[in-house]
Amino acid sequence: MSLRDEIQEAQKQAMKERKEKTLSTLRLLWSQIRNTEIDKKGDLTDSEILDVVKRQVKQLKDSLKDFERGGRQDLITGVNEEVGLLESYLPAQMGDEDLKKITEEVLQKNNITETKDMGKAIGLVMKEINGGADGNRVRELISQILK
């Protein structure tokens, strides 16, 4: 079953079970997918749908920081539930040891030893791990290695 079908089935299930929060989150995700398809003028692949999901998760996490600064516990709880639901569609995140091993291999293979090449290093590692870790984790790890 494709990711597109999975999301649509989850929407139907949430409707049947009257799970308003889940349904609302999935509808928002679906509208973002449809808007991206309209811009592209064609259906999205599973990989492109994953990119949309990642963008949604990133936006929610950014808003979470604002809610935490404002002390809005009611909103923090809701956003955490939405993030959890959307992250269930993303591939599992790599462990720290695996990520460090791959990062070190990529840096060594491409002879990157200075922090001035940070952008290039992040791009190469992100390409290698293919969504297996958040970009911020990769950036932090590379900056630790290149000290």
Summary of the structure (lengths in Angstrom):
residues: 147
radius of gyration: 18.1
end to end distance: 44.8
largest distance: 55.3
contacts: 381
relative contact order: 0.09
helix: 78%
strand: 0%
